Amino acid sequence: MINRMRPKWHRFHTVLLALLAVTSFLLYAVGVLALRQDRIPGWALEGAGGVTAAVSYLVYGTPFGAVEHEVEAKFIHPGGMSVQEILALVAKKSIPPGAVDPTTIDGTGAGTDVFTIFAMAMFGLNVFSLVLLYLLMIGITVAAFMLRYRDRRLIVVPLYFLCVTVMLLTPLGASADAAISMPVGGQRYFVLAAFLPALHIFFEIVDPSAAANLKRQIANSVALFVQGLLLFAVLLVRSSTGYLVLLLFAAWSWRLYRGRGQPALLRALLRKTAILACAGAISIAAVVIALPAYV
């Protein structure tokens, strides 16, 4: 009788953790949207980089990633105007077009430009678009995590959102200075987007078990591929999260060492490695092909 109760108890805990994961994400998203940091002056780093590339491409028709020099100069030297006010000005093409620079200013990177261009193409020419696309990326991360892990490992999702939601109540989220130094969806805030994909990949590396059937194995592989793409995308936006790759490599090396003499385990590890390598190769190829000037 006890053995019959255990599967039911296990399913109950899994459903509870899944509900906690979804609820915690929704509460975080509501908190982010309620802050409306897009209305607060700031976003200077984004204005000098990704926003300039986005409006140059979407409004002035420059090549992908290139920037209108005069538009960039206005964002860098705003003359007392906020990024939001300059965006409204640029949307009307009030700044006459001039020379075209192949890249944004040094230091912003290709990832920020790509993210901002896609955000504004999807949601409109405003900094709120960055917030929306950031939340969409985090939502995809949570969905992939829940697709793969249906056990107690799901606890890391509500724990993660507990931390980042509490941050919203601190000066890092609630103060006006937050929109200047680290707005949600901004380049510096992207550090926080790397942890769930990295945890997903870590659990895959250290997990010696195999999927019960081919359908489940394919689903797990798709989830791993998505998390790999998201992690590499975050690295393109904020390369300071690269230390997570070193930690994952250390875990991979340990699992490779522990799996010596076990062909089935090694095959599974190499298959997962190949999936991550494909995600990385696609990310690199996308930058090389779409943004050759940034290479």
C-alpha positions as CSV (number, residue, x, y, z in Angstrom):
1,M,0.0,0.0,0.0
2,I,2.9,2.4,0.8
3,N,4.5,1.6,-2.5
4,R,1.2,2.5,-4.3
5,M,1.0,5.8,-2.5
6,R,4.6,6.9,-3.3
7,P,3.9,7.5,-7.1
8,K,0.9,9.5,-6.2
9,W,2.8,11.5,-3.6
10,H,5.6,12.0,-6.2
11,R,3.1,13.3,-8.8
12,F,1.6,15.6,-6.2
13,H,5.0,17.2,-5.4
14,T,5.8,17.5,-9.2
15,V,2.5,19.3,-9.9
16,L,3.0,21.5,-6.8
17,L,6.5,22.5,-7.9
18,A,5.3,23.2,-11.5
19,L,2.5,25.5,-10.2
20,L,5.1,27.2,-8.0
21,A,7.4,27.7,-11.0
22,V,4.6,29.2,-13.1
23,T,3.2,31.4,-10.3
24,S,6.7,32.7,-9.4
25,F,7.4,33.7,-13.0
26,L,4.1,35.4,-13.4
27,L,4.5,37.3,-10.1
28,Y,8.0,38.4,-11.2
29,A,6.6,39.5,-14.6
30,V,3.8,41.5,-13.0
31,G,6.4,43.1,-10.7
32,V,8.6,44.1,-13.6
33,L,5.7,45.5,-15.6
34,A,4.4,47.4,-12.6
35,L,7.7,49.2,-12.2
36,R,7.4,50.8,-15.6
37,Q,11.1,51.6,-15.7
38,D,10.6,52.5,-19.4
39,R,9.0,55.8,-18.2
40,I,12.0,56.7,-16.0
41,P,14.9,58.7,-17.6
42,G,18.0,56.6,-17.9
43,W,18.8,53.7,-20.3
44,A,21.9,55.6,-21.4
45,L,24.0,52.5,-22.1
46,E,21.2,51.1,-24.3
47,G,20.7,54.4,-26.0
48,A,24.3,54.6,-27.1
49,G,24.3,51.1,-28.4
50,G,21.4,48.8,-29.1
51,V,18.7,51.5,-29.4
52,T,20.8,53.5,-31.9
53,A,21.3,50.3,-34.0
54,A,17.6,49.5,-33.8
55,V,16.3,52.9,-34.9
56,S,18.9,53.2,-37.6
57,Y,17.9,49.9,-39.1
58,L,14.1,50.2,-38.6
59,V,13.6,53.9,-39.3
60,Y,16.6,55.0,-41.5
61,G,17.0,51.6,-43.3
62,T,20.8,51.2,-42.6
63,P,22.3,47.8,-42.9
64,F,21.7,45.4,-40.0
65,G,23.8,46.6,-37.0
66,A,25.1,49.7,-38.7
67,V,24.1,53.2,-37.3
68,E,23.3,56.6,-38.6
69,H,26.2,58.8,-37.3
70,E,24.0,61.8,-36.5
71,V,21.5,59.6,-34.7
72,E,24.2,58.0,-32.6
73,A,25.7,61.5,-31.8
74,K,22.3,62.6,-30.5
75,F,22.0,59.6,-28.2
76,I,25.6,60.0,-26.9
77,H,25.2,63.8,-26.5
78,P,21.5,64.1,-25.7
79,G,21.6,67.8,-24.5
80,G,19.3,67.2,-21.6
81,M,16.8,65.0,-23.5
82,S,15.9,61.5,-22.3
83,V,16.3,58.4,-24.4
84,Q,12.5,58.2,-24.6
85,E,12.3,61.8,-26.0
86,I,15.1,61.1,-28.5
87,L,13.3,57.9,-29.6
88,A,10.1,60.0,-30.3
89,L,12.2,62.4,-32.3
90,V,14.0,59.8,-34.3
91,A,10.7,57.9,-35.0
92,K,9.6,61.0,-37.0
93,K,13.0,61.1,-38.8
94,S,13.5,64.6,-37.4
95,I,17.2,64.1,-37.4
96,P,18.6,64.4,-40.9
97,P,20.4,61.3,-42.2
98,G,24.2,61.5,-42.5
99,A,27.1,59.1,-42.7
100,V,26.6,55.5,-41.7
101,D,29.0,53.8,-39.2
102,P,29.4,50.1,-39.6
103,T,29.1,49.4,-35.8
104,T,27.8,51.0,-32.6
105,I,30.3,52.5,-30.2
106,D,33.0,50.1,-28.9
107,G,32.0,48.0,-25.9
108,T,28.2,47.5,-26.4
109,G,28.7,44.4,-28.5
110,A,26.7,42.7,-31.2
111,G,24.3,40.9,-28.9
112,T,22.8,44.1,-27.5
113,D,22.1,45.4,-31.0
114,V,20.5,42.2,-32.2
115,F,18.3,42.0,-29.0
116,T,17.2,45.6,-29.3
117,I,16.5,45.4,-33.0
118,F,14.3,42.3,-32.6
119,A,12.6,43.9,-29.5
120,M,11.6,47.1,-31.3
121,A,10.7,45.2,-34.5
122,M,8.3,43.1,-32.4
123,F,6.9,45.5,-29.9
124,G,7.5,49.0,-31.2
125,L,10.1,51.9,-31.0
126,N,10.2,52.3,-27.3
127,V,12.4,51.0,-24.4
128,F,9.4,49.1,-23.0
129,S,10.0,46.7,-25.9
130,L,13.3,45.6,-24.3
131,V,11.5,44.8,-21.1
132,L,8.8,42.7,-23.0
133,L,11.4,40.7,-25.0
134,Y,13.4,40.1,-21.9
135,L,10.4,38.6,-20.1
136,L,9.6,36.6,-23.2
137,M,13.1,35.1,-23.2
138,I,12.8,34.3,-19.5
139,G,9.4,32.7,-20.1
140,I,10.9,30.5,-22.8
141,T,13.7,29.5,-20.4
142,V,11.1,28.5,-17.7
143,A,9.0,26.5,-20.3
144,A,12.1,24.6,-21.5
145,F,13.1,23.9,-17.9
146,M,9.6,22.6,-17.0
147,L,9.5,20.5,-20.2
148,R,12.7,18.7,-19.2
149,Y,12.5,18.4,-15.4
150,R,9.4,17.1,-13.8
151,D,10.9,16.3,-10.4
152,R,12.4,18.1,-7.4
153,R,14.9,19.9,-9.6
154,L,12.0,22.2,-10.5
155,I,12.5,23.9,-7.1
156,V,15.3,26.0,-8.5
157,V,12.8,27.9,-10.7
158,P,10.7,29.4,-7.8
159,L,13.9,29.9,-5.8
160,Y,15.4,31.9,-8.7
161,F,12.3,34.1,-9.1
162,L,12.1,34.6,-5.3
163,C,15.5,36.2,-5.5
164,V,15.0,38.4,-8.5
165,T,11.5,39.4,-7.3
166,V,12.9,40.5,-4.0
167,M,15.5,42.5,-5.9
168,L,12.6,44.5,-7.5
169,L,11.7,45.7,-4.0
170,T,15.3,46.9,-3.3
171,P,16.9,50.1,-4.6
172,L,18.3,47.9,-7.5
173,G,14.8,47.7,-8.9
174,A,12.5,50.3,-7.2
175,S,14.7,53.4,-7.3
176,A,15.0,55.8,-10.2
177,D,18.7,55.1,-10.3
178,A,18.0,51.5,-11.2
179,A,16.8,52.7,-14.7
180,I,20.0,54.5,-15.1
181,S,22.4,51.8,-14.0
182,M,20.7,48.5,-14.5
183,P,17.1,48.6,-15.9
184,V,15.3,45.3,-16.5
185,G,15.9,44.3,-20.1
186,G,19.0,46.4,-20.2
187,Q,22.5,45.2,-21.0
188,R,23.8,45.0,-17.4
189,Y,20.6,43.2,-16.2
190,F,21.2,40.4,-18.7
191,V,23.6,38.9,-16.2
192,L,20.5,37.5,-14.4
193,A,19.2,35.8,-17.6
194,A,22.0,33.3,-17.7
195,F,21.4,31.4,-14.5
196,L,18.4,29.2,-15.4
197,P,19.8,28.1,-18.8
198,A,23.1,27.3,-17.1
199,L,21.4,25.3,-14.3
200,H,19.4,23.4,-16.9
201,I,22.6,22.5,-18.8
202,F,24.3,21.6,-15.5
203,F,21.6,19.2,-14.6
204,E,21.8,17.6,-18.0
205,I,25.5,17.1,-17.7
206,V,25.4,15.5,-14.3
207,D,22.3,13.4,-15.0
208,P,23.4,9.8,-15.7
209,S,19.9,8.5,-16.4
210,A,18.5,8.0,-19.9
211,A,15.1,9.0,-21.2
212,A,12.4,6.4,-21.0
213,N,11.5,6.5,-24.7
214,L,12.5,8.1,-28.0
215,K,9.8,10.8,-27.8
216,R,11.0,11.9,-24.4
217,Q,14.6,11.9,-25.5
218,I,13.7,14.1,-28.4
219,A,11.8,16.5,-26.1
220,N,14.8,16.6,-23.8
221,S,17.1,17.3,-26.6
222,V,15.0,20.2,-27.9
223,A,14.8,21.7,-24.4
224,L,18.6,21.5,-24.1
225,F,19.1,23.0,-27.5
226,V,16.8,25.9,-26.7
227,Q,18.6,26.6,-23.4
228,G,21.9,26.4,-25.2
229,L,20.8,29.1,-27.7
230,L,19.5,31.3,-24.9
231,L,22.7,31.0,-22.9
232,F,24.8,31.9,-25.9
233,A,22.5,34.8,-26.7
234,V,22.9,36.1,-23.1
235,L,26.7,35.7,-23.5
236,L,26.6,37.8,-26.7
237,V,24.7,40.5,-24.8
238,R,26.7,40.3,-21.5
239,S,30.0,38.5,-21.8
240,S,30.7,38.9,-18.1
241,T,28.6,35.8,-17.5
242,G,31.2,33.7,-19.3
243,Y,32.4,32.3,-15.9
244,L,29.3,30.1,-16.0
245,V,30.7,28.4,-19.1
246,L,33.9,27.6,-17.2
247,L,31.8,26.1,-14.4
248,L,29.8,24.0,-16.9
249,F,33.0,22.9,-18.5
250,A,34.4,21.8,-15.1
251,A,31.2,19.8,-14.5
252,W,31.4,18.3,-18.0
253,S,35.1,17.3,-17.4
254,W,34.2,15.7,-14.1
255,R,31.3,13.7,-15.7
256,L,33.6,12.6,-18.5
257,Y,36.1,11.4,-16.0
258,R,33.5,9.6,-13.9
259,G,32.0,8.0,-17.0
260,R,35.2,6.4,-18.3
261,G,34.6,2.7,-18.9
262,Q,30.8,3.3,-19.2
263,P,30.0,3.5,-22.9
264,A,26.3,4.2,-22.5
265,L,27.0,7.2,-20.2
266,L,29.7,8.6,-22.5
267,R,27.4,8.3,-25.5
268,A,24.7,10.2,-23.7
269,L,27.2,12.9,-22.6
270,L,28.7,13.3,-26.1
271,R,25.2,13.5,-27.6
272,K,24.3,16.4,-25.2
273,T,27.7,18.0,-25.9
274,A,26.9,17.8,-29.7
275,I,23.6,19.6,-29.1
276,L,25.2,22.4,-27.1
277,A,28.0,22.7,-29.8
278,C,25.3,23.1,-32.5
279,A,23.6,25.8,-30.4
280,G,26.9,27.6,-30.0
281,A,27.8,27.2,-33.7
282,I,24.5,28.6,-34.8
283,S,24.9,31.6,-32.5
284,I,28.4,32.3,-33.8
285,A,27.4,31.8,-37.4
286,A,24.5,34.2,-37.0
287,V,26.8,37.0,-35.8
288,V,29.4,36.3,-38.5
289,I,26.8,36.3,-41.3
290,A,24.5,39.1,-40.1
291,L,27.1,41.3,-38.4
292,P,30.4,40.8,-40.1
293,A,31.6,44.3,-39.1
294,Y,31.4,43.2,-35.4
295,V,33.7,40.2,-35.9
